[in-house]
């Protein structure tokens, strides 16, 4: 069955129930947003059991203290889960809507004003928090709420108030983001982002997402504020400037997010699928985990099952080679957070049955892999490429990688091998950070001090954990002293 046929099958039959035909070891990771619907301890545990690999904490809602407290709560309940702190960037938001939200209908007349004039929003009057900016709009311009589902056309603007007409209606809840024309500009990262980064220095987070990245220097500035935190930086691609500078941004970042919501209201809609494929392909080429986000199963915010189009969207992201798929409102404010995680896990697992493992890796020439600028990186690229080819030719059961920082495991992951990648490390943070990498199974082990000890300890642990069976062929990647040294050795052995 071809990739296209697999997508068509998902669209036709909907989401399959669990069956013996679906692989039990899912390679595509799941990022789930934590919010009011998923704050309870039992819900968090159930989401993890359903397949959540990374818990995303958005800083765009509530205070900084609220977000830090949520991080502490998730870490207490799920000590081994990876946590992604998502900074808002120059995000313009509405003032709060009523608890049950406000519904806008096409043709409604609405007043847009600044937050001081409208401290709360309704279907007739929407306050916009500009963080010091001024609301300057011209007749005919379009303003979007959220991910673009609700849009207004400006009719008139006077005294920082804009009279608008609803072009596309919908339900607005919480404090949705506002996409304005380019008349209001902000720098990235914002002062609020930098203050949050300083607070995150001592927080137990594994990844930090930087919103509205335009240049590599945006990532570098945020990184300097995070020191000494070991958190990986995730660059969110949601502007045309970011697409123009994608290579430089990937070089400066540790991971990348296809932020389709904001990207989709800043570029023509028809360009989003192409940009998604380009970001995924380039991100993987740079050995950067790629998270595909926004509206993946949005109907499950209220429904117990997704639409066929949503199932196909998730499947296509998997076939594109994304490292992870992300749930937003589905788990943060939705009625079925656990079911949403379980559903996206089933779709990803089923779709992986049709992934072109050999075809993907064959297109990555180790001599032309991006991001291999140092001798250590070039050696790592060559060794992981050799491990991928040897593993395929000899049909090994798994590839065992000893890693201190996770870099070798991420470099091997970009080849998308059909067998599991077992990443052995003595570093708990590294083990959690690898939860966002495609196909990597982190294995936390005591520190080893020699080549032979690394092989023995790693092999025994892999067999004990059931990742390989005794007597199966295993490929092992490591350095001269085992963990924590430049990867320059590949061995094939019987477990």
Buried (B, 14 or more C-beta within 10 A) or exposed (E): EEBEEBBBBBBEEBBBEEEEEBEEEBBBBBBBBBBEBBBEEEBBBBBBEBBBBBBBBBBBBBEEEEBBEBBEBBBEBBEEBBBBBBBBBBBBBBBBBEEEBBBBEEEBEBBBBBBEBBEEBBBEBBBBBBBEBEBBBEEEBBBBBBBBBBBBBBBEBEEBBBBBEBBBBBBBBBBBBBBBEEEBEBEBBBEBBBBBBEBBEEBBBBBBBBBBBBBBBBBEBBBEBBEEBEBBBBBBBBBEBBBEBBBBBBBBBBBBBBBBBBBBBBBEEEBBEEBBBBBBBBBBBBBBBBBBBBBBBBBBBEBEBBBBEBBBBBBBBBBBBBBBBBBBBBBBBBEBBBBBBBBBBBBBBBBBEBBBBEEBBEEBEBEEBBBBEEEBBBBBBBBBBBBBBBBBEEEBBBBBBBBBBBBBBBBBBBBBBBBBBBBBBBBBBBBBBBBBBBBBBBBBBEBBEEBEBBBEBBBEBBBEEEBBEEEBBBBBBBBEBBBBBBBBBBBBEEB
